[in-house]
Amino acid sequence: MEDVLKVFAIRRPDLKDWKFKEPQDVSFVRKHPDIVDEQDKAWEVRGEKLYIQIYGKDPPKMDMTAKVVPKLNANKKVAEASPQTLPVKSVISDKAREVLLKAIEKLLHTHKVCNFQRLGQLLRDTSLEVPPPPERELREIIKEVAIDIHGVFVSKTSPDHSYEGLRRTVIDLLIVEGPNAKLRKAAIIEAGKIRLKRADIPTVEYNKVMQELCVSRGSVWTLKSGDGD
């Protein structure tokens, strides 16, 4: 179950609970406190049922439901903005940037998984009529259309939108589990069912997504290296 929770939340050992990765919609909380309270109560009921299913007993008197399923209104204050990294000053024109963005997206749709070195080589092989930007700027451009999974890039979107939900779920699992992630089918299927709110994940869809992003190593899946091998 912990593998599934990692897709949506971050564990806080000191508080013995989980916190959603996605920030709250503070404007919604302020405008609709009644809806937030209603959802909070609904989560408490679901949390109790979930706790019983996981541990086979009633939750303790302390509010375990808030720890299994984080409350929607746990923090209604606006979080202080964290310092932002200064943007990279562009040395190429907007037109050249647009050409690169389209080329990178097309390459990732074709090759699926690429590390930075291979993506750079593929760009050079396409003989684009634009000057190559410095490495730092190229990395920033790549991130506009790609997701960085520990130094390996995949497209933010898939040409086949019917698999996009499960694909994004697997990507999030790979990011959360770290550079040496080893995913098991049971955890992937369970995470997919929860996120996509489905009763099951079809085998065809599962195989399509996993073969695109990963390599099978016995009972586990690992992220492709992105070097073309």
PyMOL CGO cylinders between C-alpha atoms (Angstrom):
from pymol import cmd
from pymol.cgo import CYLINDER

trace = [
    CYLINDER, 0.00, 0.00, 0.00, 2.91, 2.33, 0.74, 0.3, 1, 1, 1, 1, 1, 1,
    CYLINDER, 2.91, 2.33, 0.74, 4.05, 2.04, -2.89, 0.3, 1, 1, 1, 1, 1, 1,
    CYLINDER, 4.05, 2.04, -2.89, 0.63, 3.30, -3.98, 0.3, 1, 1, 1, 1, 1, 1,
    CYLINDER, 0.63, 3.30, -3.98, 0.59, 6.22, -1.54, 0.3, 1, 1, 1, 1, 1, 1,
    CYLINDER, 0.59, 6.22, -1.54, 4.00, 7.37, -2.82, 0.3, 1, 1, 1, 1, 1, 1,
    CYLINDER, 4.00, 7.37, -2.82, 2.39, 8.27, -6.14, 0.3, 1, 1, 1, 1, 1, 1,
    CYLINDER, 2.39, 8.27, -6.14, 0.18, 10.91, -4.55, 0.3, 1, 1, 1, 1, 1, 1,
    CYLINDER, 0.18, 10.91, -4.55, 1.86, 11.90, -1.30, 0.3, 1, 1, 1, 1, 1, 1,
    CYLINDER, 1.86, 11.90, -1.30, 5.11, 12.37, 0.60, 0.3, 1, 1, 1, 1, 1, 1,
    CYLINDER, 5.11, 12.37, 0.60, 5.65, 10.55, 3.88, 0.3, 1, 1, 1, 1, 1, 1,
    CYLINDER, 5.65, 10.55, 3.88, 6.50, 12.69, 6.92, 0.3, 1, 1, 1, 1, 1, 1,
    CYLINDER, 6.50, 12.69, 6.92, 8.11, 10.34, 9.49, 0.3, 1, 1, 1, 1, 1, 1,
    CYLINDER, 8.11, 10.34, 9.49, 8.30, 13.02, 12.19, 0.3, 1, 1, 1, 1, 1, 1,
    CYLINDER, 8.30, 13.02, 12.19, 4.53, 13.60, 12.02, 0.3, 1, 1, 1, 1, 1, 1,
    CYLINDER, 4.53, 13.60, 12.02, 3.75, 9.96, 11.17, 0.3, 1, 1, 1, 1, 1, 1,
    CYLINDER, 3.75, 9.96, 11.17, 1.52, 10.93, 8.29, 0.3, 1, 1, 1, 1, 1, 1,
    CYLINDER, 1.52, 10.93, 8.29, 1.39, 11.61, 4.54, 0.3, 1, 1, 1, 1, 1, 1,
    CYLINDER, 1.39, 11.61, 4.54, 1.14, 14.96, 2.73, 0.3, 1, 1, 1, 1, 1, 1,
    CYLINDER, 1.14, 14.96, 2.73, -0.23, 15.43, -0.79, 0.3, 1, 1, 1, 1, 1, 1,
    CYLINDER, -0.23, 15.43, -0.79, 2.42, 16.39, -3.36, 0.3, 1, 1, 1, 1, 1, 1,
    CYLINDER, 2.42, 16.39, -3.36, 0.07, 18.73, -5.19, 0.3, 1, 1, 1, 1, 1, 1,
    CYLINDER, 0.07, 18.73, -5.19, -0.51, 22.10, -3.45, 0.3, 1, 1, 1, 1, 1, 1,
    CYLINDER, -0.51, 22.10, -3.45, -4.01, 23.00, -2.35, 0.3, 1, 1, 1, 1, 1, 1,
    CYLINDER, -4.01, 23.00, -2.35, -6.15, 25.30, -4.47, 0.3, 1, 1, 1, 1, 1, 1,
    CYLINDER, -6.15, 25.30, -4.47, -6.21, 28.06, -1.88, 0.3, 1, 1, 1, 1, 1, 1,
    CYLINDER, -6.21, 28.06, -1.88, -8.63, 30.23, -3.84, 0.3, 1, 1, 1, 1, 1, 1,
    CYLINDER, -8.63, 30.23, -3.84, -11.14, 27.36, -3.93, 0.3, 1, 1, 1, 1, 1, 1,
    CYLINDER, -11.14, 27.36, -3.93, -10.74, 26.78, -0.19, 0.3, 1, 1, 1, 1, 1, 1,
    CYLINDER, -10.74, 26.78, -0.19, -11.49, 30.43, 0.53, 0.3, 1, 1, 1, 1, 1, 1,
    CYLINDER, -11.49, 30.43, 0.53, -14.49, 30.65, -1.79, 0.3, 1, 1, 1, 1, 1, 1,
    CYLINDER, -14.49, 30.65, -1.79, -16.11, 27.32, -0.89, 0.3, 1, 1, 1, 1, 1, 1,
    CYLINDER, -16.11, 27.32, -0.89, -15.40, 26.45, 2.77, 0.3, 1, 1, 1, 1, 1, 1,
    CYLINDER, -15.40, 26.45, 2.77, -18.67, 24.53, 2.97, 0.3, 1, 1, 1, 1, 1, 1,
    CYLINDER, -18.67, 24.53, 2.97, -17.61, 22.17, 0.17, 0.3, 1, 1, 1, 1, 1, 1,
    CYLINDER, -17.61, 22.17, 0.17, -14.19, 21.72, 1.78, 0.3, 1, 1, 1, 1, 1, 1,
    CYLINDER, -14.19, 21.72, 1.78, -15.78, 20.78, 5.12, 0.3, 1, 1, 1, 1, 1, 1,
    CYLINDER, -15.78, 20.78, 5.12, -18.16, 18.37, 3.40, 0.3, 1, 1, 1, 1, 1, 1,
    CYLINDER, -18.16, 18.37, 3.40, -15.30, 16.68, 1.54, 0.3, 1, 1, 1, 1, 1, 1,
    CYLINDER, -15.30, 16.68, 1.54, -13.24, 16.56, 4.72, 0.3, 1, 1, 1, 1, 1, 1,
    CYLINDER, -13.24, 16.56, 4.72, -16.00, 14.64, 6.51, 0.3, 1, 1, 1, 1, 1, 1,
    CYLINDER, -16.00, 14.64, 6.51, -16.38, 12.30, 3.54, 0.3, 1, 1, 1, 1, 1, 1,
    CYLINDER, -16.38, 12.30, 3.54, -12.62, 11.60, 3.58, 0.3, 1, 1, 1, 1, 1, 1,
    CYLINDER, -12.62, 11.60, 3.58, -12.78, 10.74, 7.28, 0.3, 1, 1, 1, 1, 1, 1,
    CYLINDER, -12.78, 10.74, 7.28, -15.42, 8.08, 6.62, 0.3, 1, 1, 1, 1, 1, 1,
    CYLINDER, -15.42, 8.08, 6.62, -13.49, 6.68, 3.66, 0.3, 1, 1, 1, 1, 1, 1,
    CYLINDER, -13.49, 6.68, 3.66, -10.28, 6.83, 5.65, 0.3, 1, 1, 1, 1, 1, 1,
    CYLINDER, -10.28, 6.83, 5.65, -11.75, 4.67, 8.41, 0.3, 1, 1, 1, 1, 1, 1,
    CYLINDER, -11.75, 4.67, 8.41, -12.88, 2.08, 5.87, 0.3, 1, 1, 1, 1, 1, 1,
    CYLINDER, -12.88, 2.08, 5.87, -9.47, 2.17, 4.16, 0.3, 1, 1, 1, 1, 1, 1,
    CYLINDER, -9.47, 2.17, 4.16, -7.68, 1.71, 7.49, 0.3, 1, 1, 1, 1, 1, 1,
    CYLINDER, -7.68, 1.71, 7.49, -9.82, -1.33, 8.30, 0.3, 1, 1, 1, 1, 1, 1,
    CYLINDER, -9.82, -1.33, 8.30, -9.11, -2.83, 4.86, 0.3, 1, 1, 1, 1, 1, 1,
    CYLINDER, -9.11, -2.83, 4.86, -5.36, -2.30, 5.26, 0.3, 1, 1, 1, 1, 1, 1,
    CYLINDER, -5.36, -2.30, 5.26, -4.87, -3.27, 8.91, 0.3, 1, 1, 1, 1, 1, 1,
    CYLINDER, -4.87, -3.27, 8.91, -7.92, -5.46, 9.58, 0.3, 1, 1, 1, 1, 1, 1,
    CYLINDER, -7.92, -5.46, 9.58, -9.00, -3.49, 12.65, 0.3, 1, 1, 1, 1, 1, 1,
    CYLINDER, -9.00, -3.49, 12.65, -10.66, -0.24, 13.65, 0.3, 1, 1, 1, 1, 1, 1,
    CYLINDER, -10.66, -0.24, 13.65, -8.43, 2.85, 13.64, 0.3, 1, 1, 1, 1, 1, 1,
    CYLINDER, -8.43, 2.85, 13.64, -7.14, 4.08, 17.02, 0.3, 1, 1, 1, 1, 1, 1,
    CYLINDER, -7.14, 4.08, 17.02, -8.96, 6.90, 18.78, 0.3, 1, 1, 1, 1, 1, 1,
    CYLINDER, -8.96, 6.90, 18.78, -6.47, 9.45, 17.48, 0.3, 1, 1, 1, 1, 1, 1,
    CYLINDER, -6.47, 9.45, 17.48, -7.46, 10.61, 14.01, 0.3, 1, 1, 1, 1, 1, 1,
    CYLINDER, -7.46, 10.61, 14.01, -5.71, 7.96, 11.94, 0.3, 1, 1, 1, 1, 1, 1,
    CYLINDER, -5.71, 7.96, 11.94, -7.89, 8.78, 8.95, 0.3, 1, 1, 1, 1, 1, 1,
    CYLINDER, -7.89, 8.78, 8.95, -6.16, 12.12, 8.66, 0.3, 1, 1, 1, 1, 1, 1,
    CYLINDER, -6.16, 12.12, 8.66, -2.88, 10.24, 8.46, 0.3, 1, 1, 1, 1, 1, 1,
    CYLINDER, -2.88, 10.24, 8.46, -3.94, 7.64, 5.92, 0.3, 1, 1, 1, 1, 1, 1,
    CYLINDER, -3.94, 7.64, 5.92, -5.77, 10.14, 3.71, 0.3, 1, 1, 1, 1, 1, 1,
    CYLINDER, -5.77, 10.14, 3.71, -4.55, 13.73, 4.27, 0.3, 1, 1, 1, 1, 1, 1,
    CYLINDER, -4.55, 13.73, 4.27, -7.31, 16.24, 5.01, 0.3, 1, 1, 1, 1, 1, 1,
    CYLINDER, -7.31, 16.24, 5.01, -8.27, 18.69, 2.30, 0.3, 1, 1, 1, 1, 1, 1,
    CYLINDER, -8.27, 18.69, 2.30, -8.40, 21.56, 4.75, 0.3, 1, 1, 1, 1, 1, 1,
    CYLINDER, -8.40, 21.56, 4.75, -5.36, 20.65, 6.82, 0.3, 1, 1, 1, 1, 1, 1,
    CYLINDER, -5.36, 20.65, 6.82, -3.70, 23.95, 5.99, 0.3, 1, 1, 1, 1, 1, 1,
    CYLINDER, -3.70, 23.95, 5.99, -5.76, 26.81, 4.65, 0.3, 1, 1, 1, 1, 1, 1,
    CYLINDER, -5.76, 26.81, 4.65, -2.95, 29.34, 4.70, 0.3, 1, 1, 1, 1, 1, 1,
    CYLINDER, -2.95, 29.34, 4.70, -1.04, 30.28, 1.60, 0.3, 1, 1, 1, 1, 1, 1,
    CYLINDER, -1.04, 30.28, 1.60, 2.40, 28.74, 1.66, 0.3, 1, 1, 1, 1, 1, 1,
    CYLINDER, 2.40, 28.74, 1.66, 5.28, 31.14, 1.43, 0.3, 1, 1, 1, 1, 1, 1,
    CYLINDER, 5.28, 31.14, 1.43, 6.80, 31.21, -2.01, 0.3, 1, 1, 1, 1, 1, 1,
    CYLINDER, 6.80, 31.21, -2.01, 10.11, 29.39, -2.20, 0.3, 1, 1, 1, 1, 1, 1,
    CYLINDER, 10.11, 29.39, -2.20, 13.08, 31.08, -3.86, 0.3, 1, 1, 1, 1, 1, 1,
    CYLINDER, 13.08, 31.08, -3.86, 12.99, 30.55, -7.60, 0.3, 1, 1, 1, 1, 1, 1,
    CYLINDER, 12.99, 30.55, -7.60, 15.97, 29.68, -9.74, 0.3, 1, 1, 1, 1, 1, 1,
    CYLINDER, 15.97, 29.68, -9.74, 16.89, 32.55, -12.03, 0.3, 1, 1, 1, 1, 1, 1,
    CYLINDER, 16.89, 32.55, -12.03, 15.78, 31.83, -15.60, 0.3, 1, 1, 1, 1, 1, 1,
    CYLINDER, 15.78, 31.83, -15.60, 18.40, 31.03, -18.19, 0.3, 1, 1, 1, 1, 1, 1,
    CYLINDER, 18.40, 31.03, -18.19, 19.03, 33.99, -20.48, 0.3, 1, 1, 1, 1, 1, 1,
    CYLINDER, 19.03, 33.99, -20.48, 18.21, 32.91, -24.00, 0.3, 1, 1, 1, 1, 1, 1,
    CYLINDER, 18.21, 32.91, -24.00, 20.88, 33.19, -26.68, 0.3, 1, 1, 1, 1, 1, 1,
    CYLINDER, 20.88, 33.19, -26.68, 18.69, 31.92, -29.52, 0.3, 1, 1, 1, 1, 1, 1,
    CYLINDER, 18.69, 31.92, -29.52, 15.73, 33.49, -31.25, 0.3, 1, 1, 1, 1, 1, 1,
    CYLINDER, 15.73, 33.49, -31.25, 12.11, 32.65, -30.46, 0.3, 1, 1, 1, 1, 1, 1,
    CYLINDER, 12.11, 32.65, -30.46, 11.78, 31.10, -33.91, 0.3, 1, 1, 1, 1, 1, 1,
    CYLINDER, 11.78, 31.10, -33.91, 14.80, 28.83, -33.37, 0.3, 1, 1, 1, 1, 1, 1,
    CYLINDER, 14.80, 28.83, -33.37, 13.45, 27.89, -29.96, 0.3, 1, 1, 1, 1, 1, 1,
    CYLINDER, 13.45, 27.89, -29.96, 10.11, 26.88, -31.48, 0.3, 1, 1, 1, 1, 1, 1,
    CYLINDER, 10.11, 26.88, -31.48, 11.89, 24.75, -34.08, 0.3, 1, 1, 1, 1, 1, 1,
    CYLINDER, 11.89, 24.75, -34.08, 13.84, 22.97, -31.34, 0.3, 1, 1, 1, 1, 1, 1,
    CYLINDER, 13.84, 22.97, -31.34, 10.73, 22.39, -29.22, 0.3, 1, 1, 1, 1, 1, 1,
    CYLINDER, 10.73, 22.39, -29.22, 8.88, 20.74, -32.10, 0.3, 1, 1, 1, 1, 1, 1,
    CYLINDER, 8.88, 20.74, -32.10, 11.92, 18.65, -33.04, 0.3, 1, 1, 1, 1, 1, 1,
    CYLINDER, 11.92, 18.65, -33.04, 12.48, 17.45, -29.46, 0.3, 1, 1, 1, 1, 1, 1,
    CYLINDER, 12.48, 17.45, -29.46, 8.83, 16.51, -29.00, 0.3, 1, 1, 1, 1, 1, 1,
    CYLINDER, 8.83, 16.51, -29.00, 8.84, 14.58, -32.28, 0.3, 1, 1, 1, 1, 1, 1,
    CYLINDER, 8.84, 14.58, -32.28, 12.04, 12.74, -31.34, 0.3, 1, 1, 1, 1, 1, 1,
    CYLINDER, 12.04, 12.74, -31.34, 10.64, 11.74, -27.94, 0.3, 1, 1, 1, 1, 1, 1,
    CYLINDER, 10.64, 11.74, -27.94, 7.42, 10.50, -29.51, 0.3, 1, 1, 1, 1, 1, 1,
    CYLINDER, 7.42, 10.50, -29.51, 9.55, 8.34, -31.81, 0.3, 1, 1, 1, 1, 1, 1,
    CYLINDER, 9.55, 8.34, -31.81, 12.28, 7.14, -29.45, 0.3, 1, 1, 1, 1, 1, 1,
    CYLINDER, 12.28, 7.14, -29.45, 10.19, 7.27, -26.23, 0.3, 1, 1, 1, 1, 1, 1,
    CYLINDER, 10.19, 7.27, -26.23, 13.05, 7.43, -23.70, 0.3, 1, 1, 1, 1, 1, 1,
    CYLINDER, 13.05, 7.43, -23.70, 16.30, 9.39, -24.20, 0.3, 1, 1, 1, 1, 1, 1,
    CYLINDER, 16.30, 9.39, -24.20, 19.09, 10.61, -21.98, 0.3, 1, 1, 1, 1, 1, 1,
    CYLINDER, 19.09, 10.61, -21.98, 20.53, 14.07, -22.61, 0.3, 1, 1, 1, 1, 1, 1,
    CYLINDER, 20.53, 14.07, -22.61, 23.49, 12.84, -24.65, 0.3, 1, 1, 1, 1, 1, 1,
    CYLINDER, 23.49, 12.84, -24.65, 21.37, 10.78, -27.01, 0.3, 1, 1, 1, 1, 1, 1,
    CYLINDER, 21.37, 10.78, -27.01, 18.77, 13.49, -27.43, 0.3, 1, 1, 1, 1, 1, 1,
    CYLINDER, 18.77, 13.49, -27.43, 21.52, 15.96, -28.31, 0.3, 1, 1, 1, 1, 1, 1,
    CYLINDER, 21.52, 15.96, -28.31, 22.94, 13.54, -30.87, 0.3, 1, 1, 1, 1, 1, 1,
    CYLINDER, 22.94, 13.54, -30.87, 19.52, 12.92, -32.41, 0.3, 1, 1, 1, 1, 1, 1,
    CYLINDER, 19.52, 12.92, -32.41, 19.01, 16.68, -32.73, 0.3, 1, 1, 1, 1, 1, 1,
    CYLINDER, 19.01, 16.68, -32.73, 22.34, 17.04, -34.51, 0.3, 1, 1, 1, 1, 1, 1,
    CYLINDER, 22.34, 17.04, -34.51, 21.45, 14.17, -36.83, 0.3, 1, 1, 1, 1, 1, 1,
    CYLINDER, 21.45, 14.17, -36.83, 18.25, 15.91, -37.90, 0.3, 1, 1, 1, 1, 1, 1,
    CYLINDER, 18.25, 15.91, -37.90, 20.32, 18.74, -39.41, 0.3, 1, 1, 1, 1, 1, 1,
    CYLINDER, 20.32, 18.74, -39.41, 18.06, 21.49, -38.11, 0.3, 1, 1, 1, 1, 1, 1,
    CYLINDER, 18.06, 21.49, -38.11, 18.76, 24.87, -39.61, 0.3, 1, 1, 1, 1, 1, 1,
    CYLINDER, 18.76, 24.87, -39.61, 19.13, 26.54, -36.22, 0.3, 1, 1, 1, 1, 1, 1,
    CYLINDER, 19.13, 26.54, -36.22, 22.26, 27.18, -34.17, 0.3, 1, 1, 1, 1, 1, 1,
    CYLINDER, 22.26, 27.18, -34.17, 22.72, 24.74, -31.28, 0.3, 1, 1, 1, 1, 1, 1,
    CYLINDER, 22.72, 24.74, -31.28, 22.13, 26.50, -27.94, 0.3, 1, 1, 1, 1, 1, 1,
    CYLINDER, 22.13, 26.50, -27.94, 24.45, 26.13, -24.94, 0.3, 1, 1, 1, 1, 1, 1,
    CYLINDER, 24.45, 26.13, -24.94, 23.89, 22.97, -22.89, 0.3, 1, 1, 1, 1, 1, 1,
    CYLINDER, 23.89, 22.97, -22.89, 22.15, 24.76, -20.01, 0.3, 1, 1, 1, 1, 1, 1,
    CYLINDER, 22.15, 24.76, -20.01, 19.67, 26.45, -22.31, 0.3, 1, 1, 1, 1, 1, 1,
    CYLINDER, 19.67, 26.45, -22.31, 19.08, 23.23, -24.26, 0.3, 1, 1, 1, 1, 1, 1,
    CYLINDER, 19.08, 23.23, -24.26, 18.21, 21.47, -21.01, 0.3, 1, 1, 1, 1, 1, 1,
    CYLINDER, 18.21, 21.47, -21.01, 15.69, 24.20, -20.20, 0.3, 1, 1, 1, 1, 1, 1,
    CYLINDER, 15.69, 24.20, -20.20, 14.14, 23.89, -23.66, 0.3, 1, 1, 1, 1, 1, 1,
    CYLINDER, 14.14, 23.89, -23.66, 13.90, 20.10, -23.34, 0.3, 1, 1, 1, 1, 1, 1,
    CYLINDER, 13.90, 20.10, -23.34, 12.05, 20.43, -20.03, 0.3, 1, 1, 1, 1, 1, 1,
    CYLINDER, 12.05, 20.43, -20.03, 9.32, 22.46, -21.71, 0.3, 1, 1, 1, 1, 1, 1,
    CYLINDER, 9.32, 22.46, -21.71, 8.13, 19.38, -23.59, 0.3, 1, 1, 1, 1, 1, 1,
    CYLINDER, 8.13, 19.38, -23.59, 9.70, 16.55, -21.58, 0.3, 1, 1, 1, 1, 1, 1,
    CYLINDER, 9.70, 16.55, -21.58, 9.67, 15.09, -18.08, 0.3, 1, 1, 1, 1, 1, 1,
    CYLINDER, 9.67, 15.09, -18.08, 13.05, 14.53, -16.44, 0.3, 1, 1, 1, 1, 1, 1,
    CYLINDER, 13.05, 14.53, -16.44, 13.12, 11.14, -14.70, 0.3, 1, 1, 1, 1, 1, 1,
    CYLINDER, 13.12, 11.14, -14.70, 16.47, 11.23, -12.92, 0.3, 1, 1, 1, 1, 1, 1,
    CYLINDER, 16.47, 11.23, -12.92, 18.37, 12.39, -16.01, 0.3, 1, 1, 1, 1, 1, 1,
    CYLINDER, 18.37, 12.39, -16.01, 16.31, 10.46, -18.55, 0.3, 1, 1, 1, 1, 1, 1,
    CYLINDER, 16.31, 10.46, -18.55, 13.70, 12.30, -20.61, 0.3, 1, 1, 1, 1, 1, 1,
    CYLINDER, 13.70, 12.30, -20.61, 10.25, 11.24, -21.81, 0.3, 1, 1, 1, 1, 1, 1,
    CYLINDER, 10.25, 11.24, -21.81, 7.61, 13.31, -23.56, 0.3, 1, 1, 1, 1, 1, 1,
    CYLINDER, 7.61, 13.31, -23.56, 5.08, 15.09, -21.34, 0.3, 1, 1, 1, 1, 1, 1,
    CYLINDER, 5.08, 15.09, -21.34, 2.35, 13.79, -23.61, 0.3, 1, 1, 1, 1, 1, 1,
    CYLINDER, 2.35, 13.79, -23.61, 1.78, 10.58, -25.51, 0.3, 1, 1, 1, 1, 1, 1,
    CYLINDER, 1.78, 10.58, -25.51, 0.52, 10.43, -29.11, 0.3, 1, 1, 1, 1, 1, 1,
    CYLINDER, 0.52, 10.43, -29.11, -1.89, 7.76, -27.88, 0.3, 1, 1, 1, 1, 1, 1,
    CYLINDER, -1.89, 7.76, -27.88, -4.02, 9.68, -25.37, 0.3, 1, 1, 1, 1, 1, 1,
    CYLINDER, -4.02, 9.68, -25.37, -5.99, 6.59, -24.34, 0.3, 1, 1, 1, 1, 1, 1,
    CYLINDER, -5.99, 6.59, -24.34, -2.95, 5.40, -22.34, 0.3, 1, 1, 1, 1, 1, 1,
    CYLINDER, -2.95, 5.40, -22.34, -1.97, 8.80, -20.92, 0.3, 1, 1, 1, 1, 1, 1,
    CYLINDER, -1.97, 8.80, -20.92, -3.40, 8.29, -17.43, 0.3, 1, 1, 1, 1, 1, 1,
    CYLINDER, -3.40, 8.29, -17.43, -1.57, 5.04, -16.70, 0.3, 1, 1, 1, 1, 1, 1,
    CYLINDER, -1.57, 5.04, -16.70, 1.56, 6.34, -18.41, 0.3, 1, 1, 1, 1, 1, 1,
    CYLINDER, 1.56, 6.34, -18.41, 1.69, 9.35, -16.11, 0.3, 1, 1, 1, 1, 1, 1,
    CYLINDER, 1.69, 9.35, -16.11, 1.08, 7.13, -13.09, 0.3, 1, 1, 1, 1, 1, 1,
    CYLINDER, 1.08, 7.13, -13.09, 4.08, 4.96, -13.99, 0.3, 1, 1, 1, 1, 1, 1,
    CYLINDER, 4.08, 4.96, -13.99, 6.23, 8.05, -14.60, 0.3, 1, 1, 1, 1, 1, 1,
    CYLINDER, 6.23, 8.05, -14.60, 5.35, 9.36, -11.13, 0.3, 1, 1, 1, 1, 1, 1,
    CYLINDER, 5.35, 9.36, -11.13, 6.19, 5.99, -9.57, 0.3, 1, 1, 1, 1, 1, 1,
    CYLINDER, 6.19, 5.99, -9.57, 9.58, 6.00, -11.31, 0.3, 1, 1, 1, 1, 1, 1,
    CYLINDER, 9.58, 6.00, -11.31, 10.31, 9.51, -10.05, 0.3, 1, 1, 1, 1, 1, 1,
    CYLINDER, 10.31, 9.51, -10.05, 9.26, 8.76, -6.48, 0.3, 1, 1, 1, 1, 1, 1,
    CYLINDER, 9.26, 8.76, -6.48, 11.16, 5.47, -6.25, 0.3, 1, 1, 1, 1, 1, 1,
    CYLINDER, 11.16, 5.47, -6.25, 14.44, 7.09, -7.31, 0.3, 1, 1, 1, 1, 1, 1,
    CYLINDER, 14.44, 7.09, -7.31, 17.12, 6.42, -9.96, 0.3, 1, 1, 1, 1, 1, 1,
    CYLINDER, 17.12, 6.42, -9.96, 17.21, 2.69, -9.20, 0.3, 1, 1, 1, 1, 1, 1,
    CYLINDER, 17.21, 2.69, -9.20, 13.44, 2.23, -9.13, 0.3, 1, 1, 1, 1, 1, 1,
    CYLINDER, 13.44, 2.23, -9.13, 12.15, -1.34, -9.39, 0.3, 1, 1, 1, 1, 1, 1,
    CYLINDER, 12.15, -1.34, -9.39, 8.41, -1.43, -9.98, 0.3, 1, 1, 1, 1, 1, 1,
    CYLINDER, 8.41, -1.43, -9.98, 6.24, -4.47, -9.44, 0.3, 1, 1, 1, 1, 1, 1,
    CYLINDER, 6.24, -4.47, -9.44, 3.08, -5.16, -11.39, 0.3, 1, 1, 1, 1, 1, 1,
    CYLINDER, 3.08, -5.16, -11.39, 0.82, -5.29, -8.33, 0.3, 1, 1, 1, 1, 1, 1,
    CYLINDER, 0.82, -5.29, -8.33, 1.87, -1.80, -7.18, 0.3, 1, 1, 1, 1, 1, 1,
    CYLINDER, 1.87, -1.80, -7.18, 1.52, -0.37, -10.69, 0.3, 1, 1, 1, 1, 1, 1,
    CYLINDER, 1.52, -0.37, -10.69, -1.96, -1.83, -11.19, 0.3, 1, 1, 1, 1, 1, 1,
    CYLINDER, -1.96, -1.83, -11.19, -3.15, -0.68, -7.75, 0.3, 1, 1, 1, 1, 1, 1,
    CYLINDER, -3.15, -0.68, -7.75, -1.81, 2.85, -8.27, 0.3, 1, 1, 1, 1, 1, 1,
    CYLINDER, -1.81, 2.85, -8.27, -3.42, 2.98, -11.70, 0.3, 1, 1, 1, 1, 1, 1,
    CYLINDER, -3.42, 2.98, -11.70, -6.81, 1.86, -10.38, 0.3, 1, 1, 1, 1, 1, 1,
    CYLINDER, -6.81, 1.86, -10.38, -6.75, 4.48, -7.62, 0.3, 1, 1, 1, 1, 1, 1,
    CYLINDER, -6.75, 4.48, -7.62, -5.62, 7.39, -9.77, 0.3, 1, 1, 1, 1, 1, 1,
    CYLINDER, -5.62, 7.39, -9.77, -7.83, 6.56, -12.75, 0.3, 1, 1, 1, 1, 1, 1,
    CYLINDER, -7.83, 6.56, -12.75, -10.76, 5.46, -10.57, 0.3, 1, 1, 1, 1, 1, 1,
    CYLINDER, -10.76, 5.46, -10.57, -11.14, 2.16, -12.39, 0.3, 1, 1, 1, 1, 1, 1,
    CYLINDER, -11.14, 2.16, -12.39, -11.98, -1.35, -11.30, 0.3, 1, 1, 1, 1, 1, 1,
    CYLINDER, -11.98, -1.35, -11.30, -9.09, -2.79, -13.31, 0.3, 1, 1, 1, 1, 1, 1,
    CYLINDER, -9.09, -2.79, -13.31, -6.30, -1.95, -15.77, 0.3, 1, 1, 1, 1, 1, 1,
    CYLINDER, -6.30, -1.95, -15.77, -6.46, -3.88, -19.09, 0.3, 1, 1, 1, 1, 1, 1,
    CYLINDER, -6.46, -3.88, -19.09, -3.43, -6.04, -19.88, 0.3, 1, 1, 1, 1, 1, 1,
    CYLINDER, -3.43, -6.04, -19.88, -3.03, -4.40, -23.30, 0.3, 1, 1, 1, 1, 1, 1,
    CYLINDER, -3.03, -4.40, -23.30, -2.83, -0.94, -21.72, 0.3, 1, 1, 1, 1, 1, 1,
    CYLINDER, -2.83, -0.94, -21.72, -0.43, -2.14, -19.02, 0.3, 1, 1, 1, 1, 1, 1,
    CYLINDER, -0.43, -2.14, -19.02, 1.93, -3.81, -21.50, 0.3, 1, 1, 1, 1, 1, 1,
    CYLINDER, 1.93, -3.81, -21.50, 1.84, -0.82, -23.86, 0.3, 1, 1, 1, 1, 1, 1,
    CYLINDER, 1.84, -0.82, -23.86, 2.90, 1.64, -21.16, 0.3, 1, 1, 1, 1, 1, 1,
    CYLINDER, 2.90, 1.64, -21.16, 5.49, -0.57, -19.48, 0.3, 1, 1, 1, 1, 1, 1,
    CYLINDER, 5.49, -0.57, -19.48, 7.19, -1.56, -22.74, 0.3, 1, 1, 1, 1, 1, 1,
    CYLINDER, 7.19, -1.56, -22.74, 7.40, 2.10, -23.72, 0.3, 1, 1, 1, 1, 1, 1,
    CYLINDER, 7.40, 2.10, -23.72, 9.08, 3.28, -20.54, 0.3, 1, 1, 1, 1, 1, 1,
    CYLINDER, 9.08, 3.28, -20.54, 10.72, 0.29, -18.90, 0.3, 1, 1, 1, 1, 1, 1,
    CYLINDER, 10.72, 0.29, -18.90, 12.71, -2.91, -19.27, 0.3, 1, 1, 1, 1, 1, 1,
    CYLINDER, 12.71, -2.91, -19.27, 11.47, -6.13, -17.70, 0.3, 1, 1, 1, 1, 1, 1,
    CYLINDER, 11.47, -6.13, -17.70, 13.93, -7.73, -15.27, 0.3, 1, 1, 1, 1, 1, 1,
    CYLINDER, 13.93, -7.73, -15.27, 12.23, -10.82, -13.96, 0.3, 1, 1, 1, 1, 1, 1,
    CYLINDER, 12.23, -10.82, -13.96, 9.50, -9.82, -11.54, 0.3, 1, 1, 1, 1, 1, 1,
    CYLINDER, 9.50, -9.82, -11.54, 10.28, -6.09, -11.67, 0.3, 1, 1, 1, 1, 1, 1,
    CYLINDER, 10.28, -6.09, -11.67, 10.42, -3.25, -14.21, 0.3, 1, 1, 1, 1, 1, 1,
    CYLINDER, 10.42, -3.25, -14.21, 13.24, -0.71, -14.40, 0.3, 1, 1, 1, 1, 1, 1,
    CYLINDER, 13.24, -0.71, -14.40, 13.43, 2.55, -16.35, 0.3, 1, 1, 1, 1, 1, 1,
    CYLINDER, 13.43, 2.55, -16.35, 15.10, 2.35, -19.75, 0.3, 1, 1, 1, 1, 1, 1,
    CYLINDER, 15.10, 2.35, -19.75, 18.59, 3.86, -19.85, 0.3, 1, 1, 1, 1, 1, 1,
    CYLINDER, 18.59, 3.86, -19.85, 17.71, 6.22, -22.68, 0.3, 1, 1, 1, 1, 1, 1,
    CYLINDER, 17.71, 6.22, -22.68, 20.92, 5.55, -24.59, 0.3, 1, 1, 1, 1, 1, 1,
    CYLINDER, 20.92, 5.55, -24.59, 19.19, 3.60, -27.35, 0.3, 1, 1, 1, 1, 1, 1,
    CYLINDER, 19.19, 3.60, -27.35, 20.25, 0.12, -26.22, 0.3, 1, 1, 1, 1, 1, 1,
]
cmd.load_cgo(trace, "trace")
